[in-house]
Amino acid sequence: MAGAPSQGAGAGPAPLTGPALALVAFALALGTFMQVLDSTIANVSLPTIAGNLGVSSDNSTWVVTAFAVANGVAVPLTGWLMGKFGVVRTFCVSVLLFTIASFLCGIAWNLSSLIGFRVLQGAVSGPMIPGSQALLISIFPPQKRSTALGIWSMTTLVAPIMGPILGGYISDNYHWSWIFLINVPVGLFCAGVCWRGLSARETPTRNLPIDKVGLIMLVVWVGALQMMLDLGKNDDWFHSTRIVVMTIIAVVGFIAWLIWELTDANPAVDLSLFKGRNFAIGTLAFCLGYAVFFANTLLLPLWLQTQLGYTATWAGLVAAPSGAVAVVLTPFVARLSGKVDARIMATIAFAAFGLSYWMRSGLNTQASFGDFVLPLMVQGIAMSTFFLAMLTIALDGVPQARIPSATGISNFARITAGSFAASLTTTMWDRREALHQAHLAEAIGQNPVWQMARMGLNHLGLTDTQAAAAVTRQMVGQAYLLASTDIFYVSAWLCIVLAALTWFTRRPKPHDGPIAAD
């Protein structure tokens, strides 16, 4: 039931050049940066928000959960929305609504209103990342479209690192509402520049029917999955009836949705893209690689703040050099991407990620600021090549008209993988800590050195109870150290496996797939 295109069906408009290209590319990158930043910036501010609104820290986690659930549902619909209304219109309206929702979050008067506005913010922001990616690809000349993917990947990887830094700084020095209000001028600029520069380049639209059943199923199973992942740790996972029910709904809903989408004539999500080997394997490696990266990006600041005495701002600054390295290297990597096999670039990325995690596995509680920064600088090398290489592989051979659907699916899978990684990592961290603490306690109880330590602390004026508490505190710190290094070590080996997985794909054709013009 395709209708007449809104634009001529001939050759697409010529790529932008000069200052116009630079300005629009910058605005599109800001759109990506703003959305990714908002998915992480609130995390470090939750204690401040909870205290200001007079609620418990457990209840404040709904601020993050609400955004994740709504965004997880919205992202897979990007392809349908862009086919129905056009890529430019969908992206610009999404940015404008996101800006309004950010303002409403900033003026929220209680927790309920903040959660409601975060649901709105997450729902309307779904098309922002896939839309900016598709539009960046379309405005660059064919020989420079690797640069477009480089810009997109750079902002997508730097934003999660900047989120804790900016969120921590604002929480430490200003009112928490500014973590949302700073989006207002940025969003207005982004929407205005993109509409002015791209409205004449709107893509053809079609009268696409609404897959109501598929959409309802999607909302149900994705919502249940995100709630299960975000609330599982606090509810002790499958010991909670609520988590068990959410898991059953997610699994049954996903299977039913999968069958429906594969058999429906006009599915809400185009799953037929997975018939392509590069898209299927590339998306899998992309998601797993991002999950490992996201897990470690979450774990290190958490360890620094809870066990090593770092403030939110300083914990964020530890990660800043990795973003700086990525920003410097990405333009050079983008220039090489059309000449070097993307699978080689992906291998370099996974090797650098693995080396970074392996270096972190040798850290201890006496490590200096520089000791933490050095492995993250190595990670910056990986960040400069990872997104660009994986997108080149995954989108190889995907027709230009299906790129919005492909980017929507890949980004949805990436976001979901990140949610899994966040939940599993924090749970594993606590459980490994409990295991190591039990082993350390057993070893100390049988060791005469403990008696010597107790006597030494007694001579310093501590009672037996105080001496035991001091030793226990040190033991807990060492247990968390061992739990952290366990996860770093496993992450390094996972990167080796993922590097091998990329070689099961075909070699992407030069200037094909994601960098194809028309």
C-alpha positions in Angstrom: 0.0 0.0 0.0 2.8 2.4 -0.9 1.7 5.9 -1.7 3.4 8.5 -3.9 6.7 9.7 -2.6 6.9 13.1 -1.2 9.9 13.9 -3.3 10.9 13.0 -6.7 11.8 9.4 -7.1 14.9 10.1 -9.2 18.4 10.5 -8.0 18.8 11.8 -4.5 20.0 15.3 -3.7 23.7 16.1 -4.0 25.7 15.8 -0.8 26.3 19.0 1.2 29.7 20.7 1.0 31.7 23.4 2.8 30.4 25.3 5.8 26.8 23.9 5.3 28.1 20.3 5.6 30.2 21.2 8.7 27.3 23.0 10.5 24.7 20.3 9.8 27.1 17.5 10.7 27.9 19.2 13.9 24.1 19.6 14.7 23.4 16.0 13.9 26.3 14.9 16.1 24.9 17.0 18.9 21.6 15.2 18.6 23.4 11.9 19.1 25.5 13.2 21.9 22.5 14.7 23.7 20.5 11.5 23.7 23.3 9.2 24.7 24.4 11.6 27.4 20.9 11.7 28.9 20.9 7.9 29.2 23.9 8.1 31.7 24.0 11.6 33.1 21.2 10.9 35.7 22.9 7.8 37.1 25.4 9.5 39.3 22.8 12.1 40.3 20.3 9.7 41.8 21.3 10.2 45.4 21.0 14.0 45.0 17.7 13.7 43.3 16.4 11.3 46.0 17.4 13.6 48.8 16.0 16.7 47.1 12.6 15.1 46.4 12.4 13.3 49.8 12.3 9.7 48.5 14.5 6.7 49.1 17.4 5.8 46.8 15.6 2.6 45.7 12.6 4.6 44.5 14.8 7.1 42.6 16.2 4.3 40.3 12.8 4.6 38.5 14.2 7.8 37.0 16.7 5.7 35.0 14.4 2.7 34.5 11.5 4.9 33.1 13.8 6.4 30.4 15.3 3.0 29.5 12.0 1.2 29.1 10.4 3.9 27.0 13.5 4.3 24.8 13.8 0.6 24.4 10.3 0.4 23.0 10.7 3.4 20.7 14.0 2.6 19.0 12.8 -0.4 17.0 10.0 1.6 15.5 12.4 4.1 13.9 12.3 2.4 10.5 8.5 2.5 10.4 8.3 6.1 11.5 10.9 7.3 9.0 9.2 5.4 6.2 5.8 6.9 7.1 6.9 10.5 7.8 10.3 10.9 6.3 13.8 10.8 7.9 14.3 14.5 8.3 10.8 15.3 9.7 11.0 12.3 12.1 14.4 13.3 13.4 13.7 17.0 13.8 10.3 16.4 15.6 12.0 13.9 17.8 14.7 16.3 18.8 12.2 19.1 19.5 9.9 16.8 21.6 13.0 15.6 23.5 13.9 19.2 24.2 10.4 19.9 25.6 10.5 16.7 27.7 13.9 17.7 29.1 12.5 21.0 30.2 9.6 19.3 31.9 12.1 16.9 33.7 14.0 20.0 34.9 10.9 21.6 36.4 9.5 18.3 37.9 7.9 19.0 41.3 8.0 15.4 42.7 9.2 11.9 41.9 6.0 10.9 40.1 6.1 13.9 37.7 9.8 13.3 37.1 9.2 9.7 36.2 6.3 10.6 33.9 8.4 13.1 32.1 11.3 10.7 31.8 9.0 8.2 30.2 8.0 10.9 27.7 11.7 11.8 27.1 12.7 8.2 26.5 9.7 7.6 24.1 10.3 10.6 21.9 14.1 10.2 21.7 13.9 6.8 20.0 14.5 8.1 16.5 17.3 10.4 17.5 20.3 8.1 17.3 19.3 6.1 14.2 18.1 9.3 12.5 21.3 11.2 13.1 23.2 8.2 11.8 21.2 7.8 8.6 21.2 11.6 7.9 25.0 11.9 8.5 25.5 9.1 5.9 23.2 10.9 3.4 24.8 14.4 3.5 28.5 13.3 2.9 29.9 12.6 -0.5 30.5 8.9 -1.2 34.3 9.1 -0.7 33.9 10.8 2.7 31.0 8.9 4.2 33.4 6.9 6.4 34.0 10.3 8.0 30.3 10.5 8.7 30.3 7.2 10.5 33.4 8.3 12.3 31.7 11.5 13.6 28.7 9.4 14.7 30.7 6.8 16.4 32.9 9.3 18.2 29.9 11.1 19.8 28.2 7.8 20.7 31.3 6.6 22.6 32.4 9.8 24.2 28.9 10.7 25.5 28.7 7.7 28.0 32.0 8.8 29.4 31.0 12.5 29.6 27.7 11.6 31.3 29.1 10.7 34.7 31.6 13.7 34.6 29.0 16.3 33.8 26.3 14.7 36.0 28.7 14.5 38.9 29.9 18.1 38.5 26.4 19.5 38.3 25.3 17.4 41.3 28.3 18.6 43.3 28.0 22.3 42.4 24.5 23.1 41.1 20.8 22.0 41.4 20.2 18.5 39.9 17.6 20.0 37.5 20.4 21.4 35.3 21.3 17.9 34.1 18.0 18.1 32.1 17.8 21.9 31.5 21.1 22.0 29.7 19.4 20.1 26.9 17.1 23.0 26.1 19.4 25.4 24.2 21.3 22.5 22.6 18.1 20.8 21.4 16.7 24.0 20.0 19.9 24.7 18.1 20.1 21.1 16.8 16.4 21.0 15.6 16.6 24.5 14.0 19.9 23.8 12.1 18.8 20.4 10.9 15.4 21.5 9.7 16.8 24.6 8.0 19.6 22.6 6.3 17.8 19.3 5.5 14.1 20.0 5.1 14.6 20.3 1.3 16.2 16.8 1.3 13.3 14.9 2.9 13.2 11.2 2.0 10.2 9.7 0.1 7.3 8.6 2.3 4.9 5.8 2.1 1.4 5.1 3.4 2.6 2.3 5.7 -0.1 0.5 7.7 0.3 0.4 11.4 1.1 -3.1 12.7 -1.0 -2.6 15.9 -0.6 -6.2 17.2 3.2 -6.2 16.6 3.5 -2.8 18.3 1.5 -3.9 21.4 3.5 -7.0 21.7 6.7 -5.0 21.4 5.7 -2.6 24.1 4.8 -5.5 26.4 7.9 -7.7 26.1 10.4 -4.8 25.9 8.8 -3.1 28.8 8.9 -6.3 30.9 12.4 -7.0 29.9 13.7 -3.6 30.8 11.9 -3.5 34.1 13.3 -7.0 34.9 16.8 -5.9 34.1 16.7 -2.6 36.0 14.9 -3.8 39.1 16.3 -7.3 39.3 19.3 -6.5 41.5 17.3 -4.6 44.1 14.7 -7.4 44.2 17.2 -10.2 44.5 16.4 -11.4 41.0 14.4 -14.6 40.8 13.7 -14.7 44.5 11.2 -12.0 43.8 7.8 -12.9 42.4 7.7 -9.6 40.5 10.9 -10.4 38.6 9.8 -13.9 37.8 6.5 -12.6 36.4 8.4 -9.9 34.3 10.7 -12.6 33.0 7.9 -14.9 31.9 6.1 -12.0 30.2 9.3 -10.9 28.4 10.1 -14.4 27.2 6.6 -15.4 26.1 6.0 -11.9 24.6 9.2 -12.0 22.7 8.5 -15.4 21.1 5.0 -14.4 20.2 6.2 -11.1 18.8 9.0 -12.8 16.8 6.5 -15.2 15.2 4.1 -12.4 14.4 6.7 -10.1 12.8 8.2 -12.9 10.7 4.8 -13.8 9.3 3.0 -10.4 9.0 2.9 -8.7 5.6 3.7 -5.2 7.1 5.7 -5.8 10.3 6.6 -2.9 12.6 10.2 -4.1 12.7 11.8 -5.5 9.6 13.5 -8.7 10.9 14.2 -9.9 7.4 17.4 -7.9 7.6 18.9 -10.7 9.7 18.9 -12.9 6.6 22.1 -11.1 5.6 25.2 -12.8 7.1 27.1 -9.6 7.7 24.1 -7.9 9.3 23.4 -10.8 11.6 26.9 -11.6 12.7 28.0 -8.0 12.7 25.1 -6.9 14.9 25.8 -9.8 17.3 29.5 -8.9 17.6 28.6 -5.2 17.8 26.1 -5.7 20.7 28.4 -8.1 22.7 31.3 -5.8 22.2 29.3 -2.8 23.3 27.9 -4.8 26.3 31.5 -5.5 27.5 32.5 -1.9 27.0 29.4 -0.6 28.8 29.8 -3.0 31.7 33.4 -1.9 32.3 32.5 1.8 31.8 29.9 1.3 34.6 32.1 -0.8 36.9 35.2 1.4 37.1 33.5 4.6 38.4 31.4 2.5 40.7 34.4 0.9 42.3 36.3 4.2 42.5 33.4 6.0 44.2 32.2 3.2 46.6 35.6 1.7 47.6 38.4 4.0 46.8 37.1 7.4 48.0 36.8 9.2 44.6 34.1 11.8 44.2 31.7 11.6 41.2 33.6 14.3 39.4 37.0 12.7 39.9 35.7 9.3 39.0 34.5 10.8 35.7 37.8 12.5 35.1 39.6 9.2 35.2 37.7 8.2 32.1 38.1 11.6 30.3 41.5 10.8 28.6 40.0 7.8 26.8 37.5 10.1 25.2 40.2 12.5 24.3 42.2 9.8 22.6 39.1 8.7 20.7 38.4 12.2 19.5 41.9 12.7 18.2 42.2 9.3 16.5 38.8 9.0 14.9 39.3 11.4 12.0 42.5 9.4 11.0 40.7 6.1 11.4 37.8 7.4 9.2 40.2 8.2 6.4 41.7 4.7 6.5 38.4 2.9 6.8 37.8 2.9 3.0 41.2 1.4 2.3 41.5 -1.2 5.2 39.4 -4.3 5.6 36.8 -3.4 8.3 37.4 -6.9 9.9 41.1 -5.9 10.5 39.9 -2.6 12.1 37.4 -4.6 14.3 40.2 -6.9 15.4 42.4 -3.9 16.3 39.5 -2.5 18.3 38.8 -5.7 20.2 42.6 -6.2 20.8 42.9 -2.7 22.3 39.8 -3.3 24.4 41.2 -6.6 25.6 44.6 -5.1 26.4 42.9 -2.3 28.4 40.9 -4.7 30.5 43.9 -7.0 31.0 45.9 -4.0 32.3 43.0 -3.1 34.7 43.1 -6.7 36.0 46.5 -5.9 37.6 45.3 -2.9 39.6 45.2 -2.7 43.3 43.7 -0.5 46.0 46.9 1.6 46.2 46.8 2.4 42.4 47.3 6.1 41.6 45.2 8.3 39.4 47.7 7.7 36.5 47.5 3.9 37.0 43.8 4.1 36.3 44.2 6.5 33.4 46.7 4.5 31.4 44.5 1.5 30.6 41.7 3.9 29.6 44.0 5.7 27.2 44.5 2.3 25.5 40.7 1.9 25.5 40.5 5.2 23.6 42.4 3.5 20.7 39.7 0.9 20.6 36.9 3.4 20.8 38.2 5.2 17.7 37.8 2.1 15.6 35.1 0.0 17.2 31.9 1.7 16.1 33.1 2.6 12.6 34.3 -1.0 11.9 31.3 -2.8 13.3 28.8 -0.5 11.5 30.7 -0.9 8.2 30.4 -4.7 8.6 26.8 -4.8 9.9 25.4 -2.4 7.2 27.4 -3.9 4.3 25.0 -4.7 1.5 22.0 -3.1 3.1 20.1 -1.0 0.5 19.9 2.7 1.2 16.1 2.6 1.6 16.5 0.0 4.4 19.3 1.8 6.4 16.9 3.5 8.8 15.3 0.1 9.7 18.8 -1.4 10.0 20.2 1.3 12.2 17.0 1.2 14.3 17.3 -2.5 14.9 21.1 -2.4 15.6 20.8 0.4 18.0 17.9 -1.3 19.8 20.0 -4.5 20.1 22.9 -2.4 21.4 20.9 -0.6 24.0 19.3 -3.8 25.2 22.8 -5.5 25.4 23.9 -2.5 27.5 21.0 -3.0 29.9 21.8 -6.7 30.2 25.5 -5.8 30.8 24.7 -3.2 33.5 22.4 -5.6 35.4 24.6 -8.6 35.2 27.9 -6.8 36.0 26.6 -5.1 39.2 25.1 -8.4 40.3 28.3 -10.4 39.5 30.4 -7.7 41.2 28.5 -8.1 44.5 28.4 -11.9 44.4 32.1 -12.2 43.6 32.8 -9.8 46.4 30.8 -11.9 48.9 32.7 -15.0 47.7 36.1 -13.4 48.1 35.2 -11.9 51.4 34.2 -15.3 52.7 37.5 -16.8 51.5 39.5 -13.9 53.1 37.6 -14.2 56.4 38.3 -17.9 56.5 42.0 -17.3 55.8 42.3 -14.6 58.4 40.6 -16.7 61.1 43.2 -19.4 60.7 46.2 -17.0 60.4 48.2 -15.9 63.5 49.0 -12.6 61.7 45.4 -11.5 62.6 46.2 -11.8 66.3 49.4 -9.7 65.7 47.4 -7.1 63.8 44.7 -7.0 66.5 47.4 -6.5 69.2 49.0 -3.7 67.2 45.7 -1.9 66.8 45.1 -2.3 70.5 48.4 -0.5 71.2 47.1 2.3 69.0 44.1 2.7 71.3 41.5 0.6 69.5 39.3 -1.9 71.3 38.9 -5.4 70.1 35.6 -4.5 68.4 37.1 -1.5 66.7 40.2 -3.5 65.6 37.9 -6.1 64.1 35.9 -3.4 62.3 39.1 -1.9 60.9 40.4 -5.2 59.6 37.0 -6.1 58.2 36.9 -2.8 56.3 40.2 -3.6 54.7 39.0 -7.1 53.9 35.9 -5.8 52.2 38.0 -3.4 50.1 40.3 -6.3 49.0 37.2 -8.4 48.2 35.8 -5.7 46.0 39.3 -5.3 44.4 39.3 -9.1 43.6 35.7 -9.0 42.3 36.6 -6.1 40.0 39.8 -7.7 38.6 37.8 -10.9 38.0 35.4 -9.0 35.7 38.3 -7.2 34.0 40.1 -10.5 33.3 37.0 -12.2 31.9 36.2 -9.1 29.7 39.7 -9.3 28.2 39.1 -12.9 27.1 35.7 -12.1 25.8 37.3 -9.5 23.5 39.5 -12.2 22.0 36.5 -14.4 21.2 34.6 -11.4 19.7 37.6 -10.5 17.5 37.5 -14.1 16.1 33.7 -13.8 15.6 34.1 -10.9 13.2 36.1 -13.0 10.7 33.0 -15.1 10.1 31.6 -12.2 8.1 32.3 -11.3 4.4 34.8 -8.6 3.7 32.7 -5.4 3.2 32.9 -3.9 -0.2 34.6 -0.5 -0.4 32.0 2.3 -0.3 29.1 -0.1 -0.1 26.4 -0.6 2.5 26.5 2.1 5.1 28.5 4.5 2.9 26.5 3.9 -0.3 25.1 7.1 -1.8 21.9 6.4 -3.5 
